[in-house]
Amino acid sequence: MLKKLNFWHKLLTKFTIEMLLERPLPFIENYLECINQELMKKNPNYVLSKKQKLWLSFCLSGVLLTNSICWKRFERISLGKFRFSALSWMFRNSKISFDHLLKQSTCNILKHYGIKEGVLCIDDVDRARSKSTKKIYKVHKLKDKLTGGFLDGQCIVFLFLVTPVASFPVGFEFYHPDPLWKAWKKKDDRLKKKKIPKKKRPKEPQRNPAYPTKVQLALELLNIFHKKHPGIEIKAILADGLYGHAEFVDGSSLIFGGTQTITKMKYNQNVRFKSSLISVQKFFESYPLIPQKVSVRGKEDIEIFISSARLYVPSHNAKRFVIAIQYPDEKKPRYLLASDLSWRTLDIVQAYFFRWLIEVFFEDWKGHEGWGKLTKHTGKDGSRSSLILSLLLDHALFFHHHQKARLENKLPAWSVGSLSQRIHTEALVQFVQDFCKDEISEQKLDELKERIDNIIPFNPSTKHMSSRIFPQMMPAPSLEHFRKKVA
């Protein structure tokens, strides 16, 4: 018995990070079975086979337990039961329609929790990649916000749905800038600094349709969501200052029949006041901000300083609801722009606070849902399919029995981090239970040890000099006269 306890102690110590798993997690199997039943009703062409369901459920379990999408890691946690070559082959060659899975998964959440309304948030996020990569989809130079330098990576535009019950991603697209337009912009900015007039600078080239802008990608995502989920009432569309163009504000509002669109506004953007053009910052200097009690995402009220006006914005060629907001600990206000003039100021401010939830999703997604860490799948299909696999895991967590009970009883949902830790423990218990179903014998333990030795080999270290020649380090006798005499 002592020998068996020592074996389990060593095994648990070795796998504190990567849990052991010989079969998929039950809640993920149930989640995929529900999706498959709905696919069968709507379109039998996209129904998952038994092998595809097994592969998907094990891979989603693997993403959760290893926080990566790496076939080698998945093989290790299964101790060789699922070979990395077979997992990789299924990913590249199986005819799984990942886009339809993401759509049906979204429908599944909306249907199960009876969601009829919500707010859509648009934002983009960068994921750093290797400087030498050439085959990963749409990798390009990105500005590093931490260092101010540049790095290679992928940029993804996300569509995120916030509802009274739950908040989750519902769409995405990869962004890549137009190389010709980018080169022109770089040259144009350089000439501007030299104060060369516009007529002497190169003309702006026509944009290549193969490289849509972030605004165009965002509008396409909104259009797709509206067509696929016409029964969901969208109360507002929220976006950062990057999307504060007339093209996005008018286009997004039009897609949903005049829905309120709220974005950030630049401090130096011009507005018309008394037949003259002044910056929005200068305008609100003449109208002091007033302290107001505002509810932040349905929680406690906080006091912030607000001022607003309905002003004509020349760059939009339309009148907009412009709002200045300043928090007590901030020195300068920030500015919002809204398309629907019939809303109250406080309603616009409270609606815009929901945009912060997509930032929380980015933190959860980067920290616990695998994509971007050891995710090196090449080509368009490799990047899209692996990303959808990560988003399906985010959706699947809504159907874990602990999370499901909280949401159905209108209680605060558990965080992704704490839920992941709990599932890690449950997976370990599941492995031990499966292992102990049959009577434990010395032969069975020896077989398990052999599988560990085969699947997790030792690698030689380059840090140590053992088994290598240690160089001679001493003064040469023939150069003794160069030595300094010590007093």
C-alpha positions as MATLAB code, in Angstrom:
seq = 'MLKKLNFWHKLLTKFTIEMLLERPLPFIENYLECINQELMKKNPNYVLSKKQKLWLSFCLSGVLLTNSICWKRFERISLGKFRFSALSWMFRNSKISFDHLLKQSTCNILKHYGIKEGVLCIDDVDRARSKSTKKIYKVHKLKDKLTGGFLDGQCIVFLFLVTPVASFPVGFEFYHPDPLWKAWKKKDDRLKKKKIPKKKRPKEPQRNPAYPTKVQLALELLNIFHKKHPGIEIKAILADGLYGHAEFVDGSSLIFGGTQTITKMKYNQNVRFKSSLISVQKFFESYPLIPQKVSVRGKEDIEIFISSARLYVPSHNAKRFVIAIQYPDEKKPRYLLASDLSWRTLDIVQAYFFRWLIEVFFEDWKGHEGWGKLTKHTGKDGSRSSLILSLLLDHALFFHHHQKARLENKLPAWSVGSLSQRIHTEALVQFVQDFCKDEISEQKLDELKERIDNIIPFNPSTKHMSSRIFPQMMPAPSLEHFRKKVA';
ca = [
       0.000    0.000    0.000;
       2.852    2.386    0.885;
       4.390    1.729   -2.530;
       1.097    2.654   -4.238;
       0.769    5.851   -2.206;
       4.326    6.866   -3.097;
       3.567    6.252   -6.766;
       0.453    8.494   -6.667;
       2.357   11.192   -4.770;
       5.068   11.288   -7.460;
       2.454   11.231  -10.222;
       0.433   14.132   -8.754;
       3.614   16.157   -8.168;
       4.709   15.642  -11.789;
       1.327   16.752  -13.176;
       0.500   19.797  -11.076;
       0.289   21.868  -14.272;
      -0.906   19.372  -16.874;
      -3.633   17.126  -15.478;
      -4.157   13.518  -16.569;
      -7.129   12.723  -18.781;
      -8.066    9.435  -20.411;
     -11.534   10.497  -21.582;
     -13.223   13.850  -22.291;
     -14.800   15.853  -19.483;
     -18.511   14.925  -19.117;
     -19.903   18.480  -19.252;
     -18.104   19.098  -22.556;
     -19.501   15.853  -24.003;
     -23.025   16.938  -23.000;
     -22.459   20.425  -24.457;
     -21.393   19.007  -27.851;
     -24.261   16.517  -27.838;
     -26.762   19.387  -27.454;
     -25.147   21.258  -30.350;
     -25.185   18.125  -32.503;
     -28.888   17.546  -31.877;
     -29.675   21.114  -32.957;
     -27.503   20.692  -36.071;
     -29.402   17.513  -36.909;
     -32.705   19.414  -36.814;
     -31.522   22.348  -38.930;
     -28.977   20.916  -41.372;
     -28.015   17.206  -41.379;
     -24.983   18.030  -43.576;
     -23.156   19.526  -40.576;
     -23.920   16.754  -38.064;
     -20.863   15.476  -36.184;
     -19.903   11.818  -36.444;
     -18.965    9.786  -33.340;
     -15.255   10.204  -34.098;
     -15.621   13.951  -34.631;
     -17.525   14.349  -31.346;
     -14.892   12.341  -29.491;
     -12.082   14.371  -31.073;
     -13.763   17.713  -30.363;
     -14.696   16.852  -26.786;
     -11.193   15.599  -25.989;
      -9.538   18.631  -27.627;
     -11.774   21.075  -25.718;
     -10.938   19.209  -22.511;
      -7.255   19.384  -23.460;
      -7.411   23.144  -24.101;
      -8.961   23.672  -20.683;
      -6.457   21.506  -18.811;
      -3.268   22.568  -20.626;
      -4.240   26.169  -21.519;
      -2.925   25.571  -25.039;
      -3.905   24.092  -28.392;
      -0.958   21.733  -28.765;
      -1.342   18.130  -29.911;
       1.823   17.010  -28.114;
       0.506   18.313  -24.822;
      -2.832   16.621  -25.440;
      -1.006   13.353  -26.038;
       0.890   13.743  -22.759;
      -2.182   14.364  -20.606;
      -3.805   11.246  -22.108;
      -0.556    9.276  -21.529;
      -0.563    8.206  -25.168;
      -4.195    7.091  -25.407;
      -4.785    9.867  -27.970;
      -1.734   10.116  -30.248;
      -0.642   13.591  -31.359;
      -0.441   12.460  -35.009;
      -4.080   11.313  -34.975;
      -5.236   14.521  -33.246;
      -3.337   16.630  -35.777;
      -4.673   14.631  -38.722;
      -8.275   15.111  -37.575;
      -7.700   18.859  -37.207;
      -6.319   19.168  -40.760;
      -8.439   16.645  -42.650;
     -11.778   16.112  -40.905;
     -14.702   17.903  -42.562;
     -15.849   19.689  -39.407;
     -17.502   23.027  -40.173;
     -16.090   25.109  -37.317;
     -17.969   28.259  -38.375;
     -21.298   26.415  -38.179;
     -20.314   25.018  -34.783;
     -19.662   28.543  -33.439;
     -22.984   29.779  -34.847;
     -24.918   26.849  -33.389;
     -23.119   27.196  -30.061;
     -24.245   30.839  -29.893;
     -27.825   29.782  -30.703;
     -27.576   27.123  -27.995;
     -26.681   29.677  -25.300;
     -29.385   32.108  -26.445;
     -32.033   29.372  -26.476;
     -31.057   27.670  -23.208;
     -30.971   30.874  -21.148;
     -33.920   32.540  -22.931;
     -31.900   35.561  -24.061;
     -33.915   38.040  -26.141;
     -31.902   41.278  -25.912;
     -28.405   42.560  -25.478;
     -25.654   45.018  -26.335;
     -22.955   44.385  -28.960;
     -19.347   45.449  -28.348;
     -16.688   45.759  -31.044;
     -12.966   45.785  -30.293;
      -9.709   44.367  -31.617;
      -6.865   42.599  -29.851;
      -3.271   41.762  -30.843;
      -1.462   38.451  -30.318;
       2.325   38.454  -30.607;
       4.019   35.890  -32.844;
       7.580   34.885  -33.687;
       9.633   37.321  -35.765;
      10.582   34.545  -38.179;
       7.088   33.213  -38.857;
       5.984   33.134  -42.491;
       3.113   30.646  -42.615;
       0.776   31.844  -39.862;
      -2.301   33.600  -41.259;
      -2.217   37.405  -41.602;
       0.854   38.056  -39.453;
       2.118   41.635  -39.799;
       3.958   44.376  -37.909;
       2.122   45.584  -34.797;
       2.746   48.461  -32.433;
       3.751   47.166  -28.994;
       1.730   49.207  -26.493;
       4.025   48.282  -23.580;
       7.422   49.112  -25.083;
       6.459   51.506  -27.869;
       8.355   49.361  -30.376;
       7.133   46.928  -33.011;
       6.540   43.182  -33.089;
       5.089   40.575  -35.452;
       1.650   39.277  -34.639;
      -1.985   38.785  -35.558;
      -4.780   41.313  -35.042;
      -8.326   40.032  -34.486;
     -11.540   42.075  -34.531;
     -14.073   40.580  -32.093;
     -17.847   40.915  -31.798;
     -18.949   40.438  -28.178;
     -22.532   40.132  -26.919;
     -23.468   41.465  -23.461;
     -26.856   40.267  -22.167;
     -28.697   40.416  -18.805;
     -27.651   36.775  -18.189;
     -24.211   36.195  -19.723;
     -21.581   37.834  -21.946;
     -19.729   35.888  -24.647;
     -18.010   36.235  -28.078;
     -20.230   35.737  -31.132;
     -17.912   36.481  -34.062;
     -14.412   37.475  -35.156;
     -12.276   38.304  -38.200;
      -8.519   38.556  -38.737;
      -7.232   41.970  -39.829;
      -4.281   42.696  -42.098;
      -3.447   46.230  -43.332;
      -3.184   46.944  -47.055;
       0.617   46.894  -47.723;
       0.487   49.511  -50.497;
      -1.732   51.879  -48.519;
       0.416   51.402  -45.409;
       3.593   52.246  -47.355;
       1.895   55.370  -48.776;
       0.704   56.424  -45.308;
       4.189   56.054  -43.870;
       5.693   58.155  -46.645;
       2.898   60.734  -46.437;
       3.402   61.192  -42.678;
       7.129   61.666  -43.215;
       6.504   64.354  -45.854;
       3.941   66.062  -43.624;
       6.580   66.515  -40.918;
       8.746   68.242  -43.517;
       5.778   70.591  -44.192;
       5.491   69.617  -47.847;
       2.083   70.724  -49.225;
      -0.516   68.075  -50.071;
      -0.479   68.768  -53.825;
       3.229   67.877  -53.935;
       2.809   64.661  -51.941;
       1.886   61.318  -53.593;
      -1.857   60.711  -53.961;
      -3.555   58.195  -51.723;
      -3.757   54.831  -53.544;
      -7.054   53.020  -53.972;
      -7.562   50.430  -51.239;
      -7.308   46.764  -52.145;
     -10.626   44.937  -51.413;
      -8.560   41.927  -50.289;
      -7.474   43.969  -47.246;
     -10.639   45.382  -45.631;
     -10.258   47.970  -42.867;
     -11.186   47.261  -39.252;
     -14.337   49.329  -39.697;
     -15.365   47.242  -42.714;
     -14.674   44.008  -40.814;
     -16.731   45.265  -37.859;
     -19.678   46.140  -40.097;
     -19.483   42.721  -41.751;
     -19.546   41.001  -38.344;
     -22.572   43.058  -37.299;
     -24.347   42.238  -40.563;
     -23.692   38.492  -40.159;
     -24.947   38.530  -36.563;
     -28.131   40.356  -37.551;
     -28.884   37.831  -40.314;
     -28.159   34.764  -38.156;
     -29.937   35.982  -35.018;
     -32.813   38.234  -36.132;
     -34.808   37.505  -32.943;
     -32.295   39.229  -30.644;
     -33.079   42.876  -29.923;
     -29.875   44.909  -29.902;
     -30.204   47.880  -27.565;
     -26.886   49.533  -28.451;
     -23.601   49.022  -30.289;
     -20.414   50.049  -28.467;
     -16.943   50.600  -29.882;
     -13.626   52.276  -29.099;
     -12.371   55.514  -30.637;
     -10.798   53.631  -33.547;
     -14.315   52.989  -34.871;
     -15.542   56.548  -34.377;
     -15.901   57.159  -38.130;
     -19.136   58.166  -39.814;
     -18.916   54.981  -41.913;
     -19.150   52.809  -38.794;
     -21.579   54.940  -36.743;
     -24.109   55.308  -39.571;
     -23.548   51.825  -41.004;
     -23.920   49.914  -37.726;
     -26.998   51.877  -36.727;
     -28.586   51.210  -40.120;
     -28.006   47.430  -39.925;
     -30.197   47.178  -36.817;
     -32.820   49.684  -37.926;
     -31.589   52.806  -36.145;
     -30.000   51.261  -33.044;
     -27.975   53.559  -30.821;
     -24.237   53.466  -31.640;
     -21.784   54.856  -29.086;
     -18.054   55.327  -29.674;
     -15.223   57.345  -28.219;
     -14.354   60.704  -29.731;
     -10.947   62.355  -30.127;
     -10.304   65.405  -27.986;
      -9.246   67.433  -31.052;
     -12.197   66.442  -33.257;
     -14.039   69.508  -34.535;
     -17.663   70.406  -33.789;
     -19.695   73.355  -35.037;
     -20.552   75.977  -32.441;
     -22.098   79.343  -33.305;
     -21.203   79.010  -37.006;
     -17.528   78.330  -36.223;
     -15.497   75.124  -35.888;
     -13.750   74.369  -32.591;
     -12.362   71.202  -31.019;
     -14.629   69.259  -28.680;
     -12.100   69.834  -25.887;
     -12.312   73.603  -26.347;
     -16.104   73.499  -26.455;
     -16.424   71.793  -23.057;
     -13.915   74.174  -21.484;
     -16.711   76.743  -21.703;
     -19.280   74.367  -20.187;
     -18.087   73.008  -16.816;
     -18.719   69.369  -16.016;
     -21.367   68.635  -13.371;
     -21.056   65.842  -10.759;
     -23.550   63.028  -11.327;
     -24.320   59.678   -9.641;
     -24.076   56.919  -12.249;
     -24.616   53.146  -11.950;
     -21.688   51.169  -13.362;
     -22.842   47.920  -15.013;
     -25.708   47.494  -12.551;
     -23.445   47.689   -9.495;
     -22.943   50.503   -6.977;
     -23.341   54.133   -7.997;
     -20.224   56.257   -8.423;
     -19.850   59.996   -8.787;
     -18.376   61.261  -12.052;
     -18.358   64.626  -13.799;
     -20.463   64.904  -16.956;
     -21.418   67.504  -19.531;
     -23.245   66.968  -22.843;
     -24.572   68.724  -25.924;
     -26.143   67.843  -29.261;
     -23.615   69.209  -31.743;
     -23.009   69.105  -35.472;
     -19.880   67.061  -36.258;
     -18.491   68.074  -39.691;
     -16.471   64.859  -40.194;
     -19.735   62.881  -39.809;
     -21.821   65.413  -41.726;
     -24.480   64.933  -39.050;
     -25.588   66.051  -35.615;
     -24.385   63.818  -32.768;
     -24.916   63.546  -29.031;
     -21.498   64.524  -27.620;
     -20.654   63.823  -23.967;
     -17.625   64.718  -21.828;
     -16.858   62.396  -18.872;
     -14.236   62.809  -16.184;
     -13.554   60.458  -13.268;
     -12.500   62.011   -9.923;
      -8.976   60.556  -10.185;
      -8.431   61.744  -13.789;
      -6.992   65.081  -14.857;
      -8.591   65.253  -18.305;
     -12.057   64.261  -19.521;
     -12.787   61.677  -22.210;
     -15.411   62.200  -24.907;
     -18.229   60.018  -26.235;
     -20.243   60.286  -29.423;
     -23.739   58.784  -29.861;
     -25.860   58.482  -33.007;
     -29.363   58.590  -31.461;
     -30.175   62.073  -30.126;
     -33.314   60.918  -28.288;
     -31.471   59.144  -25.445;
     -30.771   60.772  -22.082;
     -27.184   61.630  -21.165;
     -27.008   59.232  -18.202;
     -28.478   56.367  -20.270;
     -25.727   56.778  -22.889;
     -22.999   56.897  -20.238;
     -24.339   53.810  -18.415;
     -24.669   51.899  -21.696;
     -21.082   52.705  -22.680;
     -19.760   51.264  -19.405;
     -20.639   47.799  -20.792;
     -17.768   48.143  -23.277;
     -15.326   47.337  -20.479;
     -16.673   43.755  -20.368;
     -14.985   42.876  -23.664;
     -11.658   43.788  -22.026;
     -12.449   41.294  -19.247;
     -13.155   38.660  -21.918;
      -9.754   39.360  -23.531;
      -8.030   38.752  -20.177;
      -9.904   35.479  -19.639;
      -9.310   34.370  -23.216;
      -5.581   35.088  -23.097;
      -5.104   33.634  -19.645;
      -7.250   30.497  -19.594;
      -8.550   29.500  -23.028;
      -5.462   28.391  -24.876;
      -5.310   30.439  -28.062;
      -2.085   32.293  -28.785;
       0.001   30.119  -26.448;
       1.685   27.337  -28.437;
      -0.940   27.827  -31.155;
       1.195   27.555  -34.279;
      -1.314   26.182  -36.785;
      -0.539   27.492  -40.249;
      -2.749   28.909  -42.983;
      -6.200   30.462  -42.831;
      -7.957   27.255  -41.761;
      -5.346   26.592  -39.078;
      -5.775   29.991  -37.435;
      -9.563   30.189  -37.790;
     -10.281   26.634  -36.670;
      -7.961   26.789  -33.653;
      -9.442   30.143  -32.608;
     -12.995   28.782  -32.891;
     -11.900   25.792  -30.790;
     -10.848   28.278  -28.100;
     -14.136   30.215  -28.330;
     -16.158   26.989  -28.151;
     -14.472   26.322  -24.821;
     -15.601   29.765  -23.611;
     -19.169   28.815  -24.601;
     -18.917   25.321  -23.090;
     -18.137   26.739  -19.639;
     -21.700   28.122  -19.525;
     -22.914   24.514  -19.410;
     -20.724   23.302  -16.550;
     -23.093   22.259  -13.763;
     -21.689   24.816  -11.282;
     -21.914   27.732  -13.746;
     -25.259   26.589  -15.119;
     -26.821   26.527  -11.657;
     -25.598   30.068  -10.931;
     -26.943   31.542  -14.162;
     -30.286   29.736  -14.049;
     -30.866   31.025  -10.510;
     -29.857   34.589  -11.473;
     -26.774   34.543   -9.250;
     -23.350   36.052  -10.107;
     -21.487   33.765  -12.525;
     -18.179   32.230  -11.486;
     -15.019   33.660  -13.060;
     -13.286   31.661  -15.799;
     -10.119   31.377  -13.696;
     -11.806   29.934  -10.601;
     -14.013   27.653  -12.697;
     -10.957   26.343  -14.578;
      -9.173   25.547  -11.315;
     -12.202   23.632  -10.065;
     -12.427   21.674  -13.329;
      -8.713   20.794  -13.096;
      -9.386   19.157   -9.749;
     -12.493   17.392  -11.076;
     -10.465   16.044  -14.015;
      -7.869   14.603  -11.643;
     -10.601   12.960   -9.548;
     -12.145   11.565  -12.746;
      -8.806   10.066  -13.792;
      -8.281    8.433  -10.393;
     -11.839    7.056  -10.412;
     -11.380    5.582  -13.896;
      -8.035    4.118  -12.895;
      -9.458    2.553   -9.729;
     -12.559    1.000  -11.322;
     -10.662   -2.234  -11.773;
      -8.665   -3.773   -8.972;
      -5.252   -2.079   -8.769;
      -2.477   -4.554   -9.414;
       1.284   -4.261   -9.629;
       1.069   -5.131  -13.326;
      -1.350   -2.264  -13.983;
       0.909    0.193  -12.156;
       3.924   -1.026  -14.107;
       2.046   -0.552  -17.399;
       1.118    3.008  -16.403;
       4.745    3.782  -15.477;
       5.876    2.428  -18.850;
       3.377    4.661  -20.668;
       4.720    7.666  -18.750;
       8.299    6.771  -19.719;
       7.344    6.435  -23.409;
       5.194    9.567  -23.673;
       7.234   11.932  -21.473;
      10.904   11.292  -22.254;
      13.779   13.138  -20.600;
      15.637   15.753  -22.670;
      19.352   16.534  -22.220;
      20.128   19.907  -20.644;
      22.485   22.372  -22.301;
      23.030   24.202  -19.010;
      25.433   21.689  -17.493;
      28.935   20.677  -18.631;
      28.661   17.016  -17.646;
      29.802   14.674  -20.451;
      31.420   17.622  -22.251;
      35.042   18.785  -22.410;
      35.851   21.473  -19.886;
      38.425   23.851  -21.470;
      41.875   24.482  -20.018;
      41.885   27.800  -18.180;
      45.362   28.675  -16.799;
      48.347   30.895  -17.613;
      50.576   29.669  -20.445;
      54.187   28.940  -19.295;
      55.617   30.670  -22.390;
      53.747   33.880  -21.520;
      54.741   33.967  -17.873;
      56.624   37.257  -18.370;
      53.319   39.074  -19.059;
      52.004   38.374  -15.558;
      51.847   41.305  -13.171;
      53.957   40.927  -10.109;
      51.939   40.932   -6.923;
      53.512   42.909   -4.078;
];
